[in-house]
Amino acid sequence: MADETTDTSKDTTPAPAKDVSDDFVTRSHTSPSGLRYTSTTGRLVLRLEETKDGKADGFKPKAEIFLVAYTKDDAEEARPVTFAFNGGPGSASVWLHLGLLGPRLVKSGDVGSMASAPFGLEDNAESLLESSDLVMIDPVNTGFSRVVEGGKTDEFHAFVEDRDLVAEVIRLWTTRNNRWLSPKYLVGESYGTLRAVAVAGRLFDAYGMAVNGLGLISTVLNMSTLRFFPGSDLPYALHLPTYAAIAHYHGRHEGRELVEVVREAEEFAARDFGYALTQGNRLSAEEYDDVVARLHAITTLDEGFIRRTNLRWAYHEFAAELLRDEDLAVGRIDGRFTARPESLQASDSHDDPSIRAITGPYSAAMNHYVRAELGYENDLPYEILTARVHPWSYRTFEGAPVDVSGVLERLLVHNAHLRVHVDYGYHDGATPHFATEYVWAHMNLDEGARARFTHHYHEAGHMMYLNPVARRAQLQALQLFVSNAPRNSQQ
């Protein structure tokens, strides 16, 4: 009788997932003010409860989430704790971490005086750590965060899955560190503001965790205010004050104050321009000519360009057109930055000179800092701004705008102590201030809820902390914001 053998060549049973564990490293530090604190750096293994055939199938490792936590040593009471992340989607938290909140700052310089390689770091004397513990979170496939071996690489590249993952990271960190009685704040930038509101809603709905405040930096809660597409006139009007502000920065409104130029653009956008856009070809020739003349005066764009675009142009077209006569394109993240485009004849500019200017300093600083000062080693590339999260799914909103303003409305009703800090950059072409103001104006809030907002405007771009004056003002306001919450003593 022949020996029995088992043919495994066609065995499609997936191999069991490799077990993984947290790999945190701790270091002790002292801030310039004398505050003694501990950094905890590494990847937290996120395990999710699963079922199979209606039966519990255990907690399965799904992702390894990179975070850096800073906690004050020997705190006598429950300090506030601030959870922060950037946006993208596809951005690591390095921008808020080393540009604004953390105890160390990248030496990047600002427009007109950018630092040169190899760059460096310096102490942040006004770090938010002086008033609050910090937890900087990198979502999946940003920073050192990845799905576990054998996992689906795109499992968390979607609104709901990303929201739930970040909320679970916050719940788990809070639980493990006994911080349920600490005042809790979420700070997000750009898509991170949409994420912050969504995560706050998830924390409350799923875990009963109420946060004390939301810090919204360069805000987008309703993407229909920003996305240019046929049939939607709203974004064209809401970008107009930003076009005026950027033109002013580049000397196109000589002798006038920025606030004056912006207010004129806001009034025209909200009234006459908004009306003209809704009328389409029902405008008379005289009315059309008047709108063209007004748009030229406000934006300083060529009247021929305004006519050829039929009063409607996307930001990337503006970026190419504003300084075309100087052979320059302006930035989107920060309209103060300029660069000579590859093609002087291009009708639009998607290559953002502001992103190009700051990527080098932040990348160098983070890759040095995490190893040399925080003591964490990992051979993976630190993804500071990556396309590997795309395509990003918004299937939850299929057939409707991507909009979380209703979630914030509900949170403000359910939590009468929730406060909201908002930062705007006048030269931010990615999330224009007037678009954010539009969202606030259309939220169903009473006067009490509106009084819980504080609004802060800066003569800078999307990452307004590139401007040292704006950064100091921003941090002073955030220090007050996180210090106002009532504190519960540890029992």
VOPAGU-2260 file (C-alpha; in pm, 1 decimal, decimal comma):
REM VOPAGU-2260
SITE   aa  ch    i         X         Y         Z
SITE  MET   A    0       0,0       0,0       0,0
SITE  ALA   A    1     140,6     336,5     -97,0
SITE  ASP   A    2     222,9     586,6     173,1
SITE  GLU   A    3     -57,2     840,0     226,9
SITE  THR   A    4      49,4    1198,4     167,9
SITE  THR   A    5    -126,9    1529,9     203,5
SITE  ASP   A    6    -117,3    1767,9     -92,5
SITE  THR   A    7     -84,7    2118,2      47,6
SITE  SER   A    8       0,8    2287,9    -279,4
SITE  LYS   A    9    -357,6    2416,8    -311,7
SITE  ASP   A   10    -423,1    2489,2      53,6
SITE  THR   A   11    -580,2    2833,6      65,0
SITE  THR   A   12    -630,5    2851,0     439,5
SITE  PRO   A   13    -483,5    3184,8     553,1
SITE  ALA   A   14    -190,3    3160,7     787,5
SITE  PRO   A   15    -265,2    3271,7    1141,0
SITE  ALA   A   16    -178,6    3634,4    1204,5
SITE  LYS   A   17     158,1    3686,0    1362,8
SITE  ASP   A   18     118,3    3792,5    1724,3
SITE  VAL   A   19     245,4    4141,4    1790,7
SITE  SER   A   20     293,4    4352,6    2099,2
SITE  ASP   A   21     337,2    4717,6    2192,3
SITE  ASP   A   22     692,3    4844,1    2155,2
SITE  PHE   A   23     693,4    5160,3    2365,3
SITE  VAL   A   24    1009,1    5335,3    2481,3
SITE  THR   A   25    1010,2    5590,1    2764,3
SITE  ARG   A   26    1248,3    5879,7    2825,1
SITE  SER   A   27    1268,4    6146,6    3095,9
SITE  HIS   A   28    1296,0    6516,0    3005,0
SITE  THR   A   29    1287,7    6866,0    3151,8
SITE  SER   A   30    1130,3    7160,6    2969,3
SITE  PRO   A   31    1288,9    7509,7    2958,2
SITE  SER   A   32    1046,1    7614,9    3233,2
SITE  GLY   A   33    1165,7    7331,4    3458,6
SITE  LEU   A   34     865,3    7104,8    3400,8
SITE  ARG   A   35     970,8    6741,9    3432,4
SITE  TYR   A   36     792,1    6504,9    3195,5
SITE  THR   A   37     809,3    6159,7    3040,0
SITE  SER   A   38     783,3    6075,4    2672,3
SITE  THR   A   39     635,3    5740,8    2570,8
SITE  THR   A   40     700,4    5658,7    2206,3
SITE  GLY   A   41     607,6    5356,6    2000,2
SITE  ARG   A   42     335,7    5152,5    1839,5
SITE  LEU   A   43      19,1    5051,5    2020,7
SITE  VAL   A   44    -132,1    4726,4    1895,6
SITE  LEU   A   45    -498,4    4781,7    1821,0
SITE  ARG   A   46    -702,7    4465,7    1875,4
SITE  LEU   A   47   -1066,6    4447,8    1773,5
SITE  GLU   A   48   -1327,4    4203,6    1898,1
SITE  GLU   A   49   -1448,5    3968,1    1625,9
SITE  THR   A   50   -1721,7    3710,1    1582,3
SITE  LYS   A   51   -1732,1    3404,8    1355,4
SITE  ASP   A   52   -2047,2    3209,6    1275,3
SITE  GLY   A   53   -2223,6    3401,4    1550,7
SITE  LYS   A   54   -1963,3    3310,7    1811,0
SITE  ALA   A   55   -1700,6    3524,5    1983,3
SITE  ASP   A   56   -1369,5    3482,9    1804,1
SITE  GLY   A   57   -1145,4    3682,1    2037,5
SITE  PHE   A   58    -958,1    4008,5    2006,9
SITE  LYS   A   59    -759,8    4009,1    1686,6
SITE  PRO   A   60    -463,9    4240,6    1622,0
SITE  LYS   A   61    -552,8    4474,4    1336,3
SITE  ALA   A   62    -306,4    4761,5    1333,4
SITE  GLU   A   63       1,3    4900,5    1503,8
SITE  ILE   A   64     -59,0    5268,2    1571,9
SITE  PHE   A   65     237,2    5495,1    1628,1
SITE  LEU   A   66     195,4    5757,9    1894,9
SITE  VAL   A   67     405,2    5987,2    2110,1
SITE  ALA   A   68     268,9    6072,1    2455,2
SITE  TYR   A   69     407,1    6340,8    2686,9
SITE  THR   A   70     296,8    6326,8    3049,4
SITE  LYS   A   71     400,1    6552,0    3336,3
SITE  ASP   A   72     586,6    6372,7    3615,5
SITE  ASP   A   73     432,6    6359,6    3963,0
SITE  ALA   A   74     120,3    6553,4    3867,4
SITE  GLU   A   75     -77,9    6628,5    4184,3
SITE  GLU   A   76    -414,7    6639,0    4011,2
SITE  ALA   A   77    -579,4    6519,8    3692,4
SITE  ARG   A   78    -416,0    6733,9    3429,9
SITE  PRO   A   79    -590,6    6790,5    3098,3
SITE  VAL   A   80    -482,3    6557,8    2821,9
SITE  THR   A   81    -489,4    6664,2    2456,3
SITE  PHE   A   82    -510,2    6411,1    2173,6
SITE  ALA   A   83    -389,4    6557,0    1844,3
SITE  PHE   A   84    -366,0    6450,7    1481,7
SITE  ASN   A   85    -334,7    6606,6    1139,9
SITE  GLY   A   86    -546,5    6528,7     837,1
SITE  GLY   A   87    -492,3    6472,0     467,8
SITE  PRO   A   88    -614,1    6202,0     471,6
SITE  GLY   A   89    -259,4    6073,6     456,5
SITE  SER   A   90     -83,4    6312,0     691,8
SITE  ALA   A   91     108,9    6214,1    1002,6
SITE  SER   A   92      81,9    6426,2    1316,9
SITE  VAL   A   93     435,6    6560,7    1269,1
SITE  TRP   A   94     307,9    6906,9    1163,9
SITE  LEU   A   95     117,5    6978,5    1484,0
SITE  HIS   A   96     373,7    6781,3    1687,4
SITE  LEU   A   97     691,2    6965,4    1583,7
SITE  GLY   A   98     531,0    7280,5    1446,5
SITE  LEU   A   99     303,7    7382,8    1732,7
SITE  LEU   A  100     214,0    7163,8    2029,6
SITE  GLY   A  101     514,9    6957,5    2133,5
SITE  PRO   A  102     810,2    7043,6    2357,4
SITE  ARG   A  103    1045,2    7064,0    2059,5
SITE  LEU   A  104    1007,2    7270,8    1741,0
SITE  VAL   A  105    1145,1    7219,5    1393,7
SITE  LYS   A  106    1370,4    7500,6    1273,5
SITE  SER   A  107    1189,1    7546,9     946,2
SITE  GLY   A  108    1186,2    7921,7     909,4
SITE  ASP   A  109     900,0    8099,6     734,6
SITE  VAL   A  110     829,4    8230,8     387,1
SITE  GLY   A  111    1118,4    8442,6     265,6
SITE  SER   A  112    1357,5    8302,8     527,3
SITE  MET   A  113    1326,2    7925,7     508,4
SITE  ALA   A  114    1598,7    7723,6     679,5
SITE  SER   A  115    1847,4    7525,9     471,1
SITE  ALA   A  116    1936,8    7158,2     499,9
SITE  PRO   A  117    2015,9    6973,6     720,7
SITE  PHE   A  118    1772,1    7177,1     938,6
SITE  GLY   A  119    1733,4    7125,6    1314,8
SITE  LEU   A  120    1525,1    7146,8    1632,8
SITE  GLU   A  121    1485,4    7390,1    1919,7
SITE  ASP   A  122    1293,6    7404,5    2246,7
SITE  ASN   A  123     932,3    7515,9    2234,5
SITE  ALA   A  124     906,8    7738,0    2540,7
SITE  GLU   A  125     533,6    7783,0    2484,7
SITE  SER   A  126     449,9    7416,0    2425,6
SITE  LEU   A  127      97,8    7311,0    2515,9
SITE  LEU   A  128     266,9    7056,2    2743,0
SITE  GLU   A  129     299,8    7336,4    2997,3
SITE  SER   A  130     -79,0    7315,6    3047,4
SITE  SER   A  131    -179,2    6971,5    2921,9
SITE  ASP   A  132     -40,7    6625,2    2866,7
SITE  LEU   A  133     -17,5    6542,3    2494,9
SITE  VAL   A  134     -82,3    6233,7    2284,3
SITE  MET   A  135      15,0    6265,5    1918,4
SITE  ILE   A  136    -155,4    6002,2    1699,5
SITE  ASP   A  137     -61,7    5882,0    1349,2
SITE  PRO   A  138    -348,5    5701,1    1169,1
SITE  VAL   A  139    -284,5    5386,1     965,4
SITE  ASN   A  140     -14,0    5414,0     696,1
SITE  THR   A  141     101,8    5754,0     820,9
SITE  GLY   A  142     412,8    5792,3    1033,3
SITE  PHE   A  143     516,4    5444,2    1148,9
SITE  SER   A  144     156,4    5319,4    1174,1
SITE  ARG   A  145      69,9    5011,0     969,9
SITE  VAL   A  146    -179,9    4726,6     959,8
SITE  VAL   A  147     -49,9    4405,9    1113,5
SITE  GLU   A  148     125,7    4146,3     898,7
SITE  GLY   A  149    -132,1    3967,6     685,6
SITE  GLY   A  150    -391,5    4242,8     733,7
SITE  LYS   A  151    -566,5    4434,1     458,8
SITE  THR   A  152    -358,6    4742,0     385,4
SITE  ASP   A  153    -662,2    4955,1     300,8
SITE  GLU   A  154    -891,7    4838,4     581,4
SITE  PHE   A  155    -883,6    5175,9     757,7
SITE  HIS   A  156    -874,9    5402,9     453,2
SITE  ALA   A  157   -1234,0    5518,1     499,1
SITE  PHE   A  158   -1423,3    5774,3     702,0
SITE  VAL   A  159   -1597,2    5535,2     942,8
SITE  GLU   A  160   -1310,1    5289,9     987,4
SITE  ASP   A  161   -1061,2    5573,6    1048,3
SITE  ARG   A  162   -1299,3    5742,4    1292,5
SITE  ASP   A  163   -1354,5    5424,2    1490,4
SITE  LEU   A  164    -983,8    5338,2    1496,7
SITE  VAL   A  165    -877,6    5677,0    1633,1
SITE  ALA   A  166   -1159,5    5670,2    1889,1
SITE  GLU   A  167   -1049,4    5325,7    2005,9
SITE  VAL   A  168    -688,1    5440,8    2039,3
SITE  ILE   A  169    -804,4    5730,0    2258,2
SITE  ARG   A  170   -1029,4    5505,5    2469,8
SITE  LEU   A  171    -753,6    5250,2    2516,9
SITE  TRP   A  172    -486,8    5506,8    2608,4
SITE  THR   A  173    -726,0    5679,4    2849,8
SITE  THR   A  174    -816,0    5350,9    3017,8
SITE  ARG   A  175    -462,2    5217,3    3047,9
SITE  ASN   A  176    -336,5    5546,2    3191,7
SITE  ASN   A  177    -629,3    5595,8    3431,6
SITE  ARG   A  178    -730,5    5926,7    3273,6
SITE  TRP   A  179   -1108,4    5897,1    3258,6
SITE  LEU   A  180   -1138,6    6178,8    3515,2
SITE  SER   A  181    -898,0    6408,7    3331,4
SITE  PRO   A  182   -1030,1    6691,6    3112,5
SITE  LYS   A  183    -992,3    6569,8    2755,5
SITE  TYR   A  184    -936,9    6771,2    2437,0
SITE  LEU   A  185    -912,6    6675,2    2072,1
SITE  VAL   A  186    -704,8    6896,8    1841,4
SITE  GLY   A  187    -714,7    6838,8    1467,1
SITE  GLU   A  188    -589,5    7018,4    1159,9
SITE  SER   A  189    -754,6    7022,5     815,6
SITE  TYR   A  190    -919,4    6681,2     756,3
SITE  GLY   A  191    -816,0    6628,6    1118,0
SITE  THR   A  192   -1089,8    6876,6    1218,7
SITE  LEU   A  193   -1352,8    6664,5    1043,9
SITE  ARG   A  194   -1194,9    6361,7    1211,6
SITE  ALA   A  195   -1194,9    6532,6    1553,1
SITE  VAL   A  196   -1568,2    6603,9    1541,3
SITE  ALA   A  197   -1645,6    6253,7    1412,8
SITE  VAL   A  198   -1422,5    6093,3    1678,0
SITE  ALA   A  199   -1579,5    6301,9    1955,6
SITE  GLY   A  200   -1918,6    6176,1    1840,8
SITE  ARG   A  201   -1795,3    5817,5    1834,7
SITE  LEU   A  202   -1638,5    5846,0    2181,4
SITE  PHE   A  203   -1965,6    5970,6    2324,6
SITE  ASP   A  204   -2194,5    5728,4    2139,9
SITE  ALA   A  205   -1986,2    5412,4    2180,7
SITE  TYR   A  206   -1812,7    5465,3    2516,3
SITE  GLY   A  207   -1996,4    5747,1    2692,3
SITE  MET   A  208   -1677,4    5953,9    2688,8
SITE  ALA   A  209   -1748,6    6327,7    2682,4
SITE  VAL   A  210   -1465,0    6554,9    2574,9
SITE  ASN   A  211   -1419,5    6902,7    2716,6
SITE  GLY   A  212   -1311,0    7077,4    2401,3
SITE  LEU   A  213   -1232,5    7060,4    2032,0
SITE  GLY   A  214    -940,7    7253,5    1884,5
SITE  LEU   A  215   -1011,5    7301,1    1513,9
SITE  ILE   A  216    -716,8    7432,2    1311,7
SITE  SER   A  217    -780,2    7513,1     943,7
SITE  THR   A  218   -1128,0    7370,3     954,4
SITE  VAL   A  219   -1335,6    7165,2     711,1
SITE  LEU   A  220   -1654,1    7008,4     841,7
SITE  ASN   A  221   -1857,4    7020,7     518,8
SITE  MET   A  222   -1658,6    6936,2     207,0
SITE  SER   A  223   -1922,2    7077,1     -27,6
SITE  THR   A  224   -1797,0    7422,8      72,2
SITE  LEU   A  225   -1452,7    7344,6     -72,8
SITE  ARG   A  226   -1489,5    7108,6    -367,8
SITE  PHE   A  227   -1516,5    7263,3    -711,3
SITE  PHE   A  228   -1740,4    7071,8    -948,6
SITE  PRO   A  229   -2001,6    7159,2   -1212,8
SITE  GLY   A  230   -2338,8    7255,8   -1074,6
SITE  SER   A  231   -2209,8    7381,1    -738,1
SITE  ASP   A  232   -2146,0    7755,1    -722,8
SITE  LEU   A  233   -2093,1    7777,0    -347,0
SITE  PRO   A  234   -1713,5    7714,9    -332,6
SITE  TYR   A  235   -1644,9    7987,4    -590,8
SITE  ALA   A  236   -1798,0    8250,1    -365,1
SITE  LEU   A  237   -1651,8    8114,8     -40,8
SITE  HIS   A  238   -1293,7    8123,2    -174,7
SITE  LEU   A  239   -1313,6    8485,3    -286,6
SITE  PRO   A  240   -1196,4    8649,8      41,0
SITE  THR   A  241    -892,5    8417,9      43,2
SITE  TYR   A  242    -804,7    8519,4    -312,6
SITE  ALA   A  243    -821,3    8883,1    -201,4
SITE  ALA   A  244    -600,9    8817,3     102,9
SITE  ILE   A  245    -335,3    8637,5    -102,1
SITE  ALA   A  246    -338,4    8912,2    -364,8
SITE  HIS   A  247    -291,0    9163,2     -83,1
SITE  TYR   A  248       8,1    8970,9      54,9
SITE  HIS   A  249     175,6    8986,1    -285,5
SITE  GLY   A  250     139,3    9362,1    -309,8
SITE  ARG   A  251    -162,2    9374,8    -538,0
SITE  HIS   A  252    -364,2    9600,5    -302,4
SITE  GLU   A  253     -97,7    9857,6    -227,0
SITE  GLY   A  254    -184,1   10109,7      42,3
SITE  ARG   A  255    -476,7    9910,4     184,3
SITE  GLU   A  256    -504,9    9710,4     507,3
SITE  LEU   A  257    -558,0    9334,9     489,4
SITE  VAL   A  258    -874,0    9346,4     701,2
SITE  GLU   A  259   -1027,0    9610,4     475,5
SITE  VAL   A  260    -953,9    9406,1     160,9
SITE  VAL   A  261   -1090,7    9085,6     314,1
SITE  ARG   A  262   -1409,3    9249,9     443,7
SITE  GLU   A  263   -1483,4    9399,6     102,3
SITE  ALA   A  264   -1442,7    9055,9     -57,1
SITE  GLU   A  265   -1664,2    8892,0     206,3
SITE  GLU   A  266   -1944,1    9140,7     151,1
SITE  PHE   A  267   -1931,0    9101,0    -227,2
SITE  ALA   A  268   -1910,6    8720,2    -203,5
SITE  ALA   A  269   -2208,1    8699,6      32,8
SITE  ARG   A  270   -2431,2    8936,8    -163,1
SITE  ASP   A  271   -2374,5    9043,7    -523,9
SITE  PHE   A  272   -2136,1    8767,8    -630,9
SITE  GLY   A  273   -2342,1    8494,0    -470,7
SITE  TYR   A  274   -2650,6    8629,1    -646,2
SITE  ALA   A  275   -2470,3    8657,9    -981,6
SITE  LEU   A  276   -2353,9    8295,7    -964,6
SITE  THR   A  277   -2707,7    8172,6    -903,9
SITE  GLN   A  278   -2835,9    8364,1   -1206,2
SITE  GLY   A  279   -2610,4    8201,7   -1463,5
SITE  ASN   A  280   -2689,0    8328,0   -1815,1
SITE  ARG   A  281   -2988,0    8520,6   -1685,4
SITE  LEU   A  282   -2752,6    8807,1   -1597,0
SITE  SER   A  283   -2777,0    9100,2   -1835,9
SITE  ALA   A  284   -2462,4    9205,5   -2022,4
SITE  GLU   A  285   -2439,9    9513,5   -1802,8
SITE  GLU   A  286   -2471,4    9310,5   -1483,4
SITE  TYR   A  287   -2212,3    9061,6   -1607,1
SITE  ASP   A  288   -1966,0    9338,1   -1690,6
SITE  ASP   A  289   -2012,8    9489,3   -1345,1
SITE  VAL   A  290   -1938,3    9155,6   -1174,9
SITE  VAL   A  291   -1626,0    9110,7   -1386,5
SITE  ALA   A  292   -1503,1    9457,3   -1290,3
SITE  ARG   A  293   -1568,7    9394,1    -921,1
SITE  LEU   A  294   -1391,3    9057,1    -930,6
SITE  HIS   A  295   -1092,8    9217,8   -1101,4
SITE  ALA   A  296   -1074,5    9488,6    -832,7
SITE  ILE   A  297   -1097,1    9236,1    -547,7
SITE  THR   A  298    -870,1    8961,1    -680,0
SITE  THR   A  299    -652,9    9167,3    -922,8
SITE  LEU   A  300    -690,4    8882,8   -1173,9
SITE  ASP   A  301    -696,7    8972,8   -1541,5
SITE  GLU   A  302   -1047,5    9052,4   -1668,7
SITE  GLY   A  303    -990,9    8829,5   -1969,0
SITE  PHE   A  304    -922,7    8534,9   -1737,2
SITE  ILE   A  305   -1236,1    8613,5   -1535,1
SITE  ARG   A  306   -1447,2    8616,1   -1851,8
SITE  ARG   A  307   -1292,3    8300,5   -1997,0
SITE  THR   A  308   -1371,9    8111,5   -1676,8
SITE  ASN   A  309   -1726,2    8254,4   -1672,1
SITE  LEU   A  310   -1671,0    8399,3   -1321,3
SITE  ARG   A  311   -1581,2    8053,8   -1186,0
SITE  TRP   A  312   -1230,1    7922,5   -1130,1
SITE  ALA   A  313   -1085,2    7659,8    -898,7
SITE  TYR   A  314    -803,9    7737,7    -657,6
SITE  HIS   A  315    -537,0    7562,4    -866,8
SITE  GLU   A  316    -629,2    7794,2   -1156,6
SITE  PHE   A  317    -597,2    8097,9    -930,9
SITE  ALA   A  318    -258,8    7969,4    -808,9
SITE  ALA   A  319    -127,2    7968,4   -1165,5
SITE  GLU   A  320    -287,2    8296,8   -1270,2
SITE  LEU   A  321    -232,6    8550,6    -990,0
SITE  LEU   A  322     141,0    8609,1   -1047,5
SITE  ARG   A  323     162,9    8481,6   -1404,9
SITE  ASP   A  324     312,7    8815,2   -1516,2
SITE  GLU   A  325     600,3    8748,2   -1272,1
SITE  ASP   A  326     647,2    8386,2   -1390,7
SITE  LEU   A  327     539,6    8259,3   -1048,5
SITE  ALA   A  328     269,4    8032,2    -903,8
SITE  VAL   A  329     140,1    8069,1    -547,8
SITE  GLY   A  330      90,4    7794,4    -290,0
SITE  ARG   A  331    -236,5    7632,5    -190,4
SITE  ILE   A  332    -160,0    7528,9     166,6
SITE  ASP   A  333      -6,2    7872,0     213,4
SITE  GLY   A  334     -63,9    8135,9     -53,6
SITE  ARG   A  335     229,2    8343,3      70,7
SITE  PHE   A  336     473,4    8096,3     -87,3
SITE  THR   A  337     566,8    8115,4    -454,2
SITE  ALA   A  338     773,7    7919,0    -703,5
SITE  ARG   A  339     846,3    7926,1   -1072,9
SITE  PRO   A  340     617,4    7664,6   -1235,2
SITE  GLU   A  341     751,8    7393,6   -1462,6
SITE  SER   A  342     541,6    7536,6   -1744,3
SITE  LEU   A  343     490,4    7911,9   -1762,8
SITE  GLN   A  344     195,7    7848,0   -1993,9
SITE  ALA   A  345      15,9    7604,7   -1762,2
SITE  SER   A  346    -347,7    7689,0   -1694,4
SITE  ASP   A  347    -333,4    7554,4   -1340,6
SITE  SER   A  348     -83,9    7470,6   -1066,1
SITE  HIS   A  349    -116,1    7153,9    -857,0
SITE  ASP   A  350     250,1    7148,9    -748,2
SITE  ASP   A  351     223,5    7336,9    -419,4
SITE  PRO   A  352     538,8    7542,5    -344,3
SITE  SER   A  353     437,4    7578,1      21,3
SITE  ILE   A  354     431,9    7199,3      74,5
SITE  ARG   A  355     762,1    7166,1    -111,0
SITE  ALA   A  356     919,9    7427,4     115,3
SITE  ILE   A  357     826,2    7268,7     448,2
SITE  THR   A  358     846,7    6894,8     377,3
SITE  GLY   A  359    1226,9    6880,4     406,3
SITE  PRO   A  360    1258,2    7051,0     745,9
SITE  TYR   A  361     977,3    6851,2     906,3
SITE  SER   A  362    1093,1    6518,4     766,2
SITE  ALA   A  363    1452,8    6568,3     878,6
SITE  ALA   A  364    1352,2    6690,2    1222,7
SITE  MET   A  365    1112,4    6402,3    1291,6
SITE  ASN   A  366    1343,7    6127,8    1169,0
SITE  HIS   A  367    1621,5    6262,9    1392,1
SITE  TYR   A  368    1406,6    6346,4    1693,2
SITE  VAL   A  369    1224,4    6015,4    1722,9
SITE  ARG   A  370    1552,4    5822,2    1743,4
SITE  ALA   A  371    1804,9    6058,3    1900,6
SITE  GLU   A  372    1580,7    6221,3    2163,1
SITE  LEU   A  373    1280,9    5990,4    2209,8
SITE  GLY   A  374    1484,6    5669,7    2180,3
SITE  TYR   A  375    1253,5    5487,8    1939,1
SITE  GLU   A  376    1402,2    5272,9    1661,2
SITE  ASN   A  377    1213,9    5155,2    1355,3
SITE  ASP   A  378    1344,8    5091,6    1003,4
SITE  LEU   A  379    1013,5    5173,0     838,1
SITE  PRO   A  380    1001,9    5504,5     651,3
SITE  TYR   A  381     821,3    5769,9     852,9
SITE  GLU   A  382     537,7    5869,2     618,2
SITE  ILE   A  383     472,8    6237,8     683,3
SITE  LEU   A  384     237,8    6301,2     389,4
SITE  THR   A  385     155,1    5994,2     185,2
SITE  ALA   A  386     -66,5    5892,5    -104,7
SITE  ARG   A  387     -73,3    5530,1      13,4
SITE  VAL   A  388    -406,2    5589,6     193,0
SITE  HIS   A  389    -583,4    5661,8    -135,9
SITE  PRO   A  390    -840,5    5595,3    -258,6
SITE  TRP   A  391   -1014,9    5709,8      59,4
SITE  SER   A  392   -1374,0    5593,8      97,6
SITE  TYR   A  393   -1663,6    5819,7     194,0
SITE  ARG   A  394   -1924,9    5553,9     122,6
SITE  THR   A  395   -2110,4    5653,1     440,6
SITE  PHE   A  396   -2206,8    5975,0     263,6
SITE  GLU   A  397   -2297,7    5821,5     -71,5
SITE  GLY   A  398   -2527,9    6063,7    -252,7
SITE  ALA   A  399   -2477,9    6336,8       9,0
SITE  PRO   A  400   -2204,8    6587,7     100,5
SITE  VAL   A  401   -1930,2    6477,6     337,9
SITE  ASP   A  402   -2052,7    6678,9     635,6
SITE  VAL   A  403   -2009,0    6633,1    1013,4
SITE  SER   A  404   -2151,8    6968,5    1121,7
SITE  GLY   A  405   -2465,0    6785,3    1237,4
SITE  VAL   A  406   -2250,1    6569,8    1466,5
SITE  LEU   A  407   -2106,8    6884,3    1625,2
SITE  GLU   A  408   -2456,5    7029,3    1666,9
SITE  ARG   A  409   -2561,3    6716,2    1854,2
SITE  LEU   A  410   -2249,1    6714,2    2072,7
SITE  LEU   A  411   -2303,9    7076,3    2173,3
SITE  VAL   A  412   -2658,8    6990,4    2277,7
SITE  HIS   A  413   -2570,6    6674,7    2468,7
SITE  ASN   A  414   -2264,0    6826,8    2635,8
SITE  ALA   A  415   -2346,3    7172,7    2770,0
SITE  HIS   A  416   -1980,9    7226,8    2868,7
SITE  LEU   A  417   -1821,1    7139,6    2534,5
SITE  ARG   A  418   -1614,8    7431,1    2398,8
SITE  VAL   A  419   -1469,8    7486,6    2052,2
SITE  HIS   A  420   -1148,1    7671,3    1962,7
SITE  VAL   A  421   -1110,8    7765,4    1594,0
SITE  ASP   A  422    -796,2    7889,2    1414,1
SITE  TYR   A  423    -812,0    8048,0    1066,7
SITE  GLY   A  424    -532,5    8149,3     830,1
SITE  TYR   A  425    -616,2    8433,9     592,8
SITE  HIS   A  426    -375,6    8293,7     332,6
SITE  ASP   A  427    -501,8    7935,9     353,1
SITE  GLY   A  428    -619,6    7821,6       9,4
SITE  ALA   A  429    -701,1    7467,6     126,5
SITE  THR   A  430    -960,5    7550,7     394,7
SITE  PRO   A  431   -1063,7    7916,3     341,7
SITE  HIS   A  432   -1185,5    8098,9     650,4
SITE  PHE   A  433   -1505,3    8220,6     481,7
SITE  ALA   A  434   -1604,6    7861,2     400,7
SITE  THR   A  435   -1570,1    7768,7     767,3
SITE  GLU   A  436   -1771,1    8072,7     873,2
SITE  TYR   A  437   -2041,7    7964,0     629,5
SITE  VAL   A  438   -2069,0    7629,6     811,1
SITE  TRP   A  439   -2101,8    7797,3    1151,6
SITE  ALA   A  440   -2371,4    8029,4    1015,1
SITE  HIS   A  441   -2577,8    7733,8     895,7
SITE  MET   A  442   -2559,4    7526,3    1212,7
SITE  ASN   A  443   -2874,6    7507,8    1422,8
SITE  LEU   A  444   -2732,8    7641,4    1750,6
SITE  ASP   A  445   -2872,9    7865,8    2019,7
SITE  GLU   A  446   -2684,3    8165,5    2153,0
SITE  GLY   A  447   -2552,6    7967,3    2447,4
SITE  ALA   A  448   -2386,7    7712,2    2219,8
SITE  ARG   A  449   -2243,2    7982,1    1992,4
SITE  ALA   A  450   -2092,7    8149,8    2297,3
SITE  ARG   A  451   -1883,3    7839,5    2355,6
SITE  PHE   A  452   -1685,3    7907,5    2035,4
SITE  THR   A  453   -1369,4    8117,7    2024,2
SITE  HIS   A  454   -1239,6    8234,4    1685,7
SITE  HIS   A  455    -877,2    8326,7    1612,0
SITE  TYR   A  456    -755,0    8476,3    1281,6
SITE  HIS   A  457    -392,3    8477,8    1169,0
SITE  GLU   A  458    -198,8    8644,8     889,3
SITE  ALA   A  459     -61,0    8313,6     771,3
SITE  GLY   A  460    -163,4    8000,3     584,5
SITE  HIS   A  461    -306,2    7656,2     655,2
SITE  MET   A  462     -21,1    7579,6     896,0
SITE  MET   A  463     -32,1    7924,2    1050,8
SITE  TYR   A  464     230,1    7824,4    1307,9
SITE  LEU   A  465     498,2    7863,7    1039,1
SITE  ASN   A  466     468,0    8233,0    1122,1
SITE  PRO   A  467     631,3    8276,2    1467,8
SITE  VAL   A  468     395,1    8561,6    1558,6
SITE  ALA   A  469      91,5    8351,3    1470,2
SITE  ARG   A  470     232,4    8048,2    1654,3
SITE  ARG   A  471     278,3    8240,1    1978,2
SITE  ALA   A  472     -73,4    8383,4    1957,9
SITE  GLN   A  473    -213,8    8041,8    1874,6
SITE  LEU   A  474     -39,8    7873,2    2167,6
SITE  GLN   A  475    -139,6    8143,6    2414,6
SITE  ALA   A  476    -503,6    8094,6    2312,9
SITE  LEU   A  477    -476,0    7715,2    2332,7
SITE  GLN   A  478    -314,8    7737,3    2678,2
SITE  LEU   A  479    -618,6    7931,8    2799,8
SITE  PHE   A  480    -854,2    7696,8    2619,2
SITE  VAL   A  481    -729,7    7378,6    2789,0
SITE  SER   A  482    -692,2    7550,4    3127,6
SITE  ASN   A  483   -1054,8    7660,7    3157,2
SITE  ALA   A  484   -1207,2    7317,6    3210,6
SITE  PRO   A  485   -1297,8    7214,5    3567,3
SITE  ARG   A  486   -1056,0    6955,2    3701,1
SITE  ASN   A  487   -1141,3    6647,5    3904,6
SITE  SER   A  488    -889,4    6538,6    4168,0
SITE  GLN   A  489    -775,3    6177,5    4154,1
SITE  GLN   A  490    -933,1    5975,3    4429,4
